[in-house]
């Protein structure tokens, strides 16, 4: 029994690996480099598609009543773009894939009164937060 135990312990010390630690590390670096190139190519594709669009525009409502958020703008061909979303109290709603342009926004209370009105140039993703005064 002792001889079997000694043989089991001695045999692994006499075997040699076919690759060094340096070669294994270099192989891992090559794999990670290849994966990062794929990731960079994939992110470049998304940047190309978003040259004329904004991924999302979100509205957070921190008021005690629901609101209506309205965006009105024009595209490059002077076609009217109108987007409207109703946001419940303490809620969040988003609009997706909007064209980059200058929009007129209106925040309308549930009573029909215009709470706030202005212009905003959409270039990147944005979150509007509406709070009580």
Backbone as a ProteinNet text record, in pm:
[ID]
protein_1_A
[PRIMARY]
XXXXXXXXXXXXXXXXXXXXXXXXXXXXXXXXXXXXXXXXXXXXXXXXXXXXXXXXXXXXXXXXXXXXXXXXXXXXXXXXXXXXXXXXXXXXXXXXXXXXXXXXXXXXXXXXXXXXXXXXXXXXXXXXXXXXX
[TERTIARY]
82	0	87	193.4	283.9	356.6	387.8	459.2	369.3	241	147.8	132.9	130.3	119.5	243.6	360.9	485.1	493.3	446.9	447.2	350.7	234.5	136.7	189.4	269.6	327.7	449.4	524.4	648.2	624.2	523.4	500.2	473.2	388.7	366.5	491.7	587.2	708.9	799.1	783.3	869.1	810.9	685.4	624.1	650	673.3	699.8	586.1	552	445.7	500.5	412.2	454.3	462.9	403.2	408.7	451.8	522.9	567.7	457.4	473.8	377.5	377.3	492.1	500	416.9	422	345.6	195.7	154.9	13.4	-33.4	46.6	10.8	0.6	93.1	91.3	-33.4	-70.7	-191.6	-316	-321.4	-434.3	-441.8	-326.5	-323.9	-375.4	-337.4	-382.9	-534	-587	-732.3	-806.6	-759.7	-825.4	-814.4	-701.3	-685.3	-783.3	-803.2	-899.6	-1041.2	-1075.9	-1210.2	-1232	-1129.4	-1145.5	-1159.8	-1097.2	-1113.8	-1257.6	-1314.2	-1454.1	-1547.5	-1518.9	-1603	-1593.8	-1474.7	-1456.5	-1528.3	-1522.7	-1591.6	-1742.2	-1793.3	-1937	-1980.5	-1900.5	-1937.5	-1926.4	-1835.7	-1826.9	-1952.2	-2009.3	-2132.1	-2246.6	-2256.1	-2365.1	-2344.1	-2219.1	-2193.5	-2230.1	-2205.1	-2239.2	-2389.7	-2465	-2610	-2672.7	-2603	-2662.7	-2612.6	-2562.7	-2518.6	-2636.1	-2752.4	-2868.5	-2978.8	-2962.1	-3067.1	-3011.5	-3100.6	-3069.7	-3136	-3060.6	-3112.3	-3237.2	-3231.4	-3347.2	-3353.9	-3476.4	-3505.5	-3604.8	-3565.6	-3650.6	-3701.1	-3817.4	-3879.7	-3914	-3860.3	-3893.6	-3988.9	-4096.8	-4196.4	-4186.6	-4146.9	-4138.6	-4247.1	-4349.5	-4459.4	-4568	-4667.7	-4775.4	-4891.2	-4877.7	-4981.6	-4915.6	-4994.1	-4937.8	-4917.2	-4822.6	-4792.5	-4791.7	-4800.8	-4785.2	-4663.3	-4572	-4450	-4462.2	-4452.1	-4470.5	-4345.3	-4298.1	-4186.2	-4237	-4203.8	-4241.5	-4116.7	-4086.1	-3968.7	-3982.5	-3878.7	-3877.7	-3752.2	-3766.1	-3649.2	-3579.6	-3483.9	-3406.5	-3491.1	-3597.7	-3685.8	-3801.6	-3792.6	-3895.8	-4029.7	-4024.2	-4144.4	-4162.9	-4286.8	-4317.8	-4301.3	-4231.5	-4214.8	-4283.2	-4377.7	-4447.5	-4444.7	-4396.8	-4394.9	-4458.6	-4540.1	-4608.8	-4612	-4586.6	-4587.6	-4649.9	-4731.8	-4793.5	-4712.7	-4670.1	-4587.7	-4666.9	-4688.2	-4760.8	-4676	-4738.5	-4661.7	-4559.6	-4440.1	-4324.2	-4292.5	-4316	-4289.7	-4181.6	-4148.2	-4047.2	-4092	-4088.1	-4122.1	-4011.7	-3990.2	-3884	-3936.7	-3877.1	-3898.8	-3769.3	-3780	-3661.3	-3645	-3518.8	-3478.9	-3544.3	-3510.8	-3556.1	-3448	-3490.2	-3394.4	-3328.3	-3201.2	-3131.8	-3183.5	-3233.4	-3290.2	-3312.5	-3363.5	-3403.7	-3553.6	-3590.8	-3730.6	-3784.6	-3912.7	-3985.1	-4053.4	-4028.3	-4091.2	-4193.5	-4297.3	-4400	-4426.1	-4435.6	-4475.4	-4613.5	-4711.9	-4851.3	-4903.4	-4963.4	-5019.9	-5150.4	-5199.6	-5323.7	-5444.5	-5431.5	-5539.9	-5542.3	-5440.9	-5432.8	-5344.5	-5297.7	-5212.7	-5070	-5008	-4869.5	-4778.9	-4707	-4618.9	-4487.2	-4433.7	-4305.3	-4299.6	-4234.3	-4220.5	-4083.2	-4019.4	-3887.9	-3838.6	-3715	-3651.8	-3531	-3504.3	-3390.6	-3331.2	-3198.8	-3130	-3090.1	-3154	-3124.6	-3002	-2896.9	-2776	-2736.3	-2762.2	-2727.3	-2846.5	-2831.2	-2935.4	-2951.4	-3075.5	-3101.3	-3216.7	-3216	-3324.4	-3375.5	-3502.1	-3566.6	-3628	-3599.8	-3660.7	-3749.3	-3877.7	-3975.5	-4008.5	-3985.5	-4009.4	-4107.9	-4171.1	-4256.4	-4169.8	-4223.6	-4144	-4123.7
-118.7	0	125.9	122.3	237.7	256	146.2	157.5	218.2	183	242.7	392.5	430.6	571.8	648.1	589.7	654.1	663.7	559.3	563.9	671.3	681.8	781.6	923.1	942.4	1074.3	1101.1	999	1017	1030.3	966.2	967.2	1108	1190.1	1324.2	1411.5	1388.1	1469.6	1434.4	1316.8	1275.1	1312.8	1354.5	1394.8	1543.3	1578.8	1717.6	1769.5	1894.1	1952.4	1987.1	1991.1	2018.9	2168.4	2250.4	2394.5	2464.3	2572.6	2650.7	2747.1	2803.5	2901.3	3024.7	3062.2	3179	3159.3	3038.1	3011.5	3013.9	2961.9	2963.7	3107.6	3189.9	3330.2	3404.5	3379.1	3445.2	3404.8	3277	3230.2	3298.1	3317	3386.7	3531.5	3596.6	3735.2	3745.7	3650.3	3651.8	3633	3541.1	3519.3	3644.2	3707	3827.6	3942.4	3952.5	4055.8	4036.5	3912.3	3883.6	3916.3	3886	3917.2	4067.7	4141.7	4286.7	4351.2	4294.9	4346.5	4325.5	4208.7	4183.2	4278.7	4304.8	4395.7	4537.9	4581.5	4715.6	4728	4624.7	4628.8	4635.8	4564.6	4565.6	4702.2	4766.4	4898.2	5004.2	4987.7	5080.8	5073.9	4955.1	4941.3	5016.2	5011.5	5082.5	5232.9	5278.6	5421.9	5471.1	5390.4	5430.4	5443.7	5353.5	5358	5473.2	5526.6	5631.6	5771.3	5789.8	5923.2	6018.1	5964.2	6049.9	6026.8	5928.4	5899.6	5901.1	5924.3	5917.7	5791	5710.4	5582.3	5598.5	5684.4	5696.8	5835.5	5878.2	6000.6	5958.9	5974.2	5929.3	6049.5	6031.5	6135	6072.8	6131.7	6089.1	6191.6	6143.4	6231.2	6219.5	6327.1	6330.5	6420.8	6447.9	6532.8	6446	6510.9	6439.8	6405.5	6435	6403.2	6357.5	6293.2	6248.4	6368	6352.3	6458.2	6399.4	6488.3	6451.3	6525.6	6451.6	6509.8	6502.6	6617.6	6625.4	6684.7	6618.9	6667.9	6696	6813	6850.1	6904.8	6851.2	6897.4	6867.9	6899.5	6877.4	6799.9	6707.5	6634	6713.1	6651	6720.4	6759.8	6684.6	6714.8	6804.4	6866.2	6955.6	6885	6754.7	6681.2	6694.3	6711.3	6730.3	6598.8	6605.5	6490.8	6526.6	6444	6467.8	6339.9	6349.1	6236.3	6282.8	6195.7	6230.6	6107.8	6128.4	6018.1	6066.7	5981.6	6012	5940.5	6017.2	5962.2	5970.2	5856.2	5852.2	5914.1	5947.6	6007.8	5906.8	5957.7	5877.3	5768	5795.7	5698.6	5745.5	5657.1	5688.2	5625.2	5701.8	5653.9	5697.4	5618.2	5648.1	5644.7	5727.1	5725.9	5676.3	5590.3	5529.3	5568.4	5576.4	5603	5728	5839.5	5969.4	6029.1	6100.6	6168.3	6283.7	6306.3	6420	6546.9	6636.5	6761.9	6854.6	6972.3	7065.3	7047.4	7012.8	6985.3	7091.2	7119.4	7199.4	7100.7	7115.2	7023.7	7098.5	7026.4	7079.9	6977.1	7025.1	6940.5	6988.7	6901.8	6939.3	6863.3	6936.4	6874.4	6803.6	6723.7	6649.8	6742.9	6865.4	6963.6	7029.1	7005.3	7065.1	7188.4	7232.6	7351	7315.9	7405.5	7384.7	7425	7325.8	7347.2	7408.8	7360.2	7409.5	7389.4	7484.3	7476.9	7530.5	7469.1	7515.5	7440	7469.3	7401.4	7325.5	7212.5	7129.5	7066.4	7073.3	7011.9	6870.2	6771.4	6631.6	6587.2	6551.7	6498.7	6365.6	6347.9	6226.1	6181.1	6063.1	6014.6	6112.8	6133.9	6231.6	6181.5	6223.7	6194.1	6327	6357.8	6476.3	6436.2	6511.9	6487.5	6606.1	6580.5	6685.2	6677.1	6788.9	6793.6	6904.6	6893.9	7002.3	7123.6	7243.8	7364.2	7386
0	0	0	84.4	89.9	-42.5	-108.3	-235.9	-343.2	-340.6	-437	-413.2	-286.9	-253.1	-297.9	-276.2	-319.4	-471.9	-542.1	-688.2	-740	-675.6	-718	-697.8	-594.8	-571	-659.3	-694.6	-769.8	-920	-973.4	-1118.2	-1171.4	-1107.3	-1163.8	-1168.5	-1080.8	-1082.5	-1199.1	-1255.6	-1365.6	-1501.8	-1505.9	-1632	-1656.8	-1782.1	-1817.5	-1905.6	-1888	-1970.3	-2107.8	-2205.3	-2341.8	-2370.9	-2285.4	-2307.7	-2179.3	-2196.9	-2082.1	-2040.2	-1923.4	-1873.6	-1963.7	-2015.1	-2103.3	-2230.2	-2285.9	-2407.9	-2379.9	-2265.1	-2228.6	-2208.7	-2142.4	-2120.7	-2254	-2344	-2474.9	-2554.1	-2546.6	-2614	-2559.1	-2427.8	-2366.3	-2411	-2422	-2469.2	-2612.7	-2696.2	-2835.6	-2842.4	-2761.7	-2760	-2714.1	-2607.9	-2558.4	-2658	-2725.3	-2827.5	-2942.2	-2984	-3090.2	-3048.8	-2924.6	-2876	-2865.7	-2824.8	-2813.6	-2951.4	-3053.1	-3189.1	-3235.4	-3204.7	-3241	-3168.6	-3041.6	-2964.2	-3020	-3056.2	-3111.9	-3245.9	-3328.2	-3457.2	-3437	-3338.8	-3312.4	-3261	-3174.8	-3123.9	-3233.5	-3329	-3441.2	-3527.4	-3543.9	-3622.3	-3557.2	-3425.5	-3358.1	-3366.9	-3364.8	-3377.7	-3517.4	-3619.4	-3755.3	-3772.1	-3709.6	-3726.6	-3649.6	-3550.6	-3468.7	-3505.5	-3626	-3666.6	-3682.9	-3716.9	-3738.7	-3637	-3549.2	-3450.9	-3309.5	-3215.7	-3073.1	-3021	-2947	-2899.1	-2813.7	-2711.3	-2622.4	-2560	-2537.6	-2463.2	-2355.9	-2229.6	-2119.3	-2039.9	-1978.3	-1896.3	-1761.7	-1654.3	-1518.3	-1458.9	-1401	-1341	-1189.5	-1122.5	-976.2	-918	-996.6	-950.8	-886.9	-828.2	-760.3	-853.4	-982	-1079.3	-1208.8	-1294.1	-1421.2	-1513.6	-1605.4	-1701.2	-1841.9	-1939.1	-2079.4	-2131.8	-2190.9	-2247.2	-2398.7	-2464.1	-2608.9	-2673.1	-2778.6	-2859.2	-2999.9	-3051.6	-3188.2	-3256.3	-3374.1	-3447	-3594.9	-3670.4	-3814.5	-3851.5	-3947.8	-3994.7	-4105.7	-4173.3	-4276.3	-4396.8	-4422.2	-4535.7	-4495.7	-4378.6	-4325.1	-4301.5	-4273.3	-4234.7	-4084.1	-4041.8	-3900.5	-3824.2	-3711.4	-3621.8	-3490.8	-3448.2	-3322.1	-3239.9	-3118.5	-3024.9	-2895.4	-2837.6	-2714	-2624.2	-2495.4	-2399.7	-2269.3	-2208.1	-2079.2	-1971.8	-1870.1	-1762.7	-1632.8	-1569.8	-1443.2	-1332.8	-1218.8	-1109.2	-1058.5	-1029.6	-989.1	-1090.7	-1218.1	-1323.2	-1418.3	-1511.2	-1612.2	-1743.6	-1850	-1983.9	-2079.4	-2185	-2280.4	-2423.5	-2507	-2651.3	-2714.3	-2815.3	-2873.6	-3020	-3062	-3200.1	-3257.6	-3197.7	-3247.7	-3336.5	-3439.1	-3526.1	-3451.7	-3480.1	-3420.4	-3486.1	-3402.7	-3453.2	-3335.1	-3364.6	-3259.2	-3239	-3117	-3084.6	-2989.2	-3002.9	-2904.8	-2811.9	-2682.1	-2587.2	-2503.6	-2463.8	-2375.2	-2267	-2143.9	-2032.4	-1991	-2010.8	-1988.7	-1867.3	-1773.3	-1653.5	-1687.7	-1594	-1618.7	-1630.5	-1582	-1594.5	-1732.4	-1814.3	-1947	-1950.2	-1835.8	-1825.3	-1868.2	-1945.4	-1986.7	-1870.9	-1816.5	-1701.8	-1747.3	-1858	-1907	-2057.8	-2125.6	-2270.4	-2306.4	-2404.4	-2445.2	-2566.8	-2605.9	-2718.4	-2668.4	-2734.1	-2694.9	-2820.1	-2831.3	-2944.4	-2904.2	-2963.9	-2933.4	-3011.4	-2938.6	-3000.8	-2940.1	-2809.9	-2738	-2655.5	-2594.2	-2504.4	-2389	-2345.8	-2240.9	-2154.3	-2027.3	-1934.4	-1880.7	-1906.6	-1851.7	-1718	-1612.2	-1481.9	-1448.4	-1427.1	-1398.1	-1250.1	-1177.8	-1033.6	-1001.1	-883.9	-834.6	-804	-826.6	-798.7	-649.7
[MASK]
+++++++++++++++++++++++++++++++++++++++++++++++++++++++++++++++++++++++++++++++++++++++++++++++++++++++++++++++++++++++++++++++++++++

